[in-house]
Amino acid sequence: MTKQYKSNPDDRSDNVEKLQEMVQNTIHNMHEAEEAAEFSNEKDRAAIQAKNQRRLDSIAAMRDEIKDEYAHREGRE
């Protein structure tokens, strides 16, 4: 007897909001890391700066995805 799996429909209705929340959380994490860097040694500070640069890259990608999702929502894709 094999199980039949039913796939869930693609629900993109709240993707814009989820992505916006992810951007805000990432920005918050960057600020927290910058505050921690003030009390860190040189090696840890460099690691924090590198991670924050990756966060900036992620934010840019998420903002592009927000634009795409918004266009899809508005039917302009």
Rosetta constraint file for C-alpha pairs under 8 A:
AtomPair CA 12 CA 69 HARMONIC 7.74 0.50
AtomPair CA 12 CA 73 HARMONIC 7.92 0.50
AtomPair CA 13 CA 73 HARMONIC 7.16 0.50
AtomPair CA 14 CA 18 HARMONIC 6.28 0.50
AtomPair CA 15 CA 19 HARMONIC 6.00 0.50
AtomPair CA 15 CA 66 HARMONIC 7.74 0.50
AtomPair CA 15 CA 69 HARMONIC 6.75 0.50
AtomPair CA 16 CA 20 HARMONIC 6.11 0.50
AtomPair CA 16 CA 66 HARMONIC 5.39 0.50
AtomPair CA 16 CA 69 HARMONIC 6.05 0.50
AtomPair CA 16 CA 70 HARMONIC 6.41 0.50
AtomPair CA 17 CA 21 HARMONIC 6.18 0.50
AtomPair CA 18 CA 22 HARMONIC 6.22 0.50
AtomPair CA 19 CA 23 HARMONIC 6.25 0.50
AtomPair CA 19 CA 62 HARMONIC 6.44 0.50
AtomPair CA 19 CA 63 HARMONIC 7.83 0.50
AtomPair CA 19 CA 65 HARMONIC 7.88 0.50
AtomPair CA 19 CA 66 HARMONIC 6.40 0.50
AtomPair CA 20 CA 24 HARMONIC 6.31 0.50
AtomPair CA 20 CA 62 HARMONIC 7.99 0.50
AtomPair CA 20 CA 63 HARMONIC 7.89 0.50
AtomPair CA 20 CA 66 HARMONIC 7.34 0.50
AtomPair CA 21 CA 25 HARMONIC 6.12 0.50
AtomPair CA 22 CA 26 HARMONIC 6.10 0.50
AtomPair CA 23 CA 27 HARMONIC 6.20 0.50
AtomPair CA 23 CA 59 HARMONIC 5.82 0.50
AtomPair CA 23 CA 62 HARMONIC 6.91 0.50
AtomPair CA 23 CA 63 HARMONIC 7.76 0.50
AtomPair CA 24 CA 28 HARMONIC 6.17 0.50
AtomPair CA 25 CA 29 HARMONIC 6.16 0.50
AtomPair CA 26 CA 30 HARMONIC 6.22 0.50
AtomPair CA 26 CA 55 HARMONIC 6.71 0.50
AtomPair CA 26 CA 59 HARMONIC 7.34 0.50
AtomPair CA 27 CA 31 HARMONIC 6.40 0.50
AtomPair CA 27 CA 55 HARMONIC 7.98 0.50
AtomPair CA 28 CA 32 HARMONIC 6.27 0.50
AtomPair CA 29 CA 33 HARMONIC 6.10 0.50
AtomPair CA 30 CA 34 HARMONIC 6.16 0.50
AtomPair CA 30 CA 52 HARMONIC 5.85 0.50
AtomPair CA 30 CA 55 HARMONIC 7.37 0.50
AtomPair CA 31 CA 35 HARMONIC 6.30 0.50
AtomPair CA 32 CA 36 HARMONIC 6.31 0.50
AtomPair CA 33 CA 37 HARMONIC 6.06 0.50
AtomPair CA 33 CA 48 HARMONIC 6.45 0.50
AtomPair CA 33 CA 52 HARMONIC 7.78 0.50
AtomPair CA 34 CA 38 HARMONIC 6.74 0.50
AtomPair CA 34 CA 48 HARMONIC 7.41 0.50
AtomPair CA 35 CA 39 HARMONIC 7.59 0.50
AtomPair CA 36 CA 40 HARMONIC 6.48 0.50
AtomPair CA 37 CA 41 HARMONIC 7.76 0.50
AtomPair CA 37 CA 44 HARMONIC 7.24 0.50
AtomPair CA 37 CA 45 HARMONIC 5.15 0.50
AtomPair CA 37 CA 48 HARMONIC 6.75 0.50
AtomPair CA 38 CA 45 HARMONIC 7.86 0.50
AtomPair CA 40 CA 44 HARMONIC 5.84 0.50
AtomPair CA 40 CA 45 HARMONIC 5.82 0.50
AtomPair CA 41 CA 45 HARMONIC 6.04 0.50
AtomPair CA 42 CA 46 HARMONIC 6.21 0.50
AtomPair CA 43 CA 47 HARMONIC 6.41 0.50
AtomPair CA 44 CA 48 HARMONIC 6.15 0.50
AtomPair CA 45 CA 49 HARMONIC 6.17 0.50
AtomPair CA 46 CA 50 HARMONIC 6.18 0.50
AtomPair CA 47 CA 51 HARMONIC 6.14 0.50
AtomPair CA 48 CA 52 HARMONIC 6.06 0.50
AtomPair CA 49 CA 53 HARMONIC 6.22 0.50
AtomPair CA 50 CA 54 HARMONIC 6.45 0.50
AtomPair CA 51 CA 55 HARMONIC 6.20 0.50
AtomPair CA 52 CA 56 HARMONIC 6.22 0.50
AtomPair CA 53 CA 57 HARMONIC 6.40 0.50
AtomPair CA 54 CA 58 HARMONIC 6.22 0.50
AtomPair CA 55 CA 59 HARMONIC 6.11 0.50
AtomPair CA 56 CA 60 HARMONIC 6.31 0.50
AtomPair CA 57 CA 61 HARMONIC 6.38 0.50
AtomPair CA 58 CA 62 HARMONIC 6.07 0.50
AtomPair CA 59 CA 63 HARMONIC 6.09 0.50
AtomPair CA 60 CA 64 HARMONIC 6.34 0.50
AtomPair CA 61 CA 65 HARMONIC 6.27 0.50
AtomPair CA 62 CA 66 HARMONIC 6.09 0.50
AtomPair CA 63 CA 67 HARMONIC 6.37 0.50
AtomPair CA 64 CA 68 HARMONIC 6.41 0.50
AtomPair CA 65 CA 69 HARMONIC 6.04 0.50
AtomPair CA 66 CA 70 HARMONIC 5.97 0.50
AtomPair CA 67 CA 71 HARMONIC 6.12 0.50
AtomPair CA 68 CA 72 HARMONIC 6.19 0.50
AtomPair CA 68 CA 77 HARMONIC 7.76 0.50
AtomPair CA 69 CA 73 HARMONIC 6.09 0.50
AtomPair CA 70 CA 74 HARMONIC 6.17 0.50
AtomPair CA 71 CA 75 HARMONIC 6.10 0.50
AtomPair CA 71 CA 76 HARMONIC 5.01 0.50
AtomPair CA 71 CA 77 HARMONIC 5.67 0.50
AtomPair CA 72 CA 76 HARMONIC 5.81 0.50
AtomPair CA 72 CA 77 HARMONIC 5.11 0.50
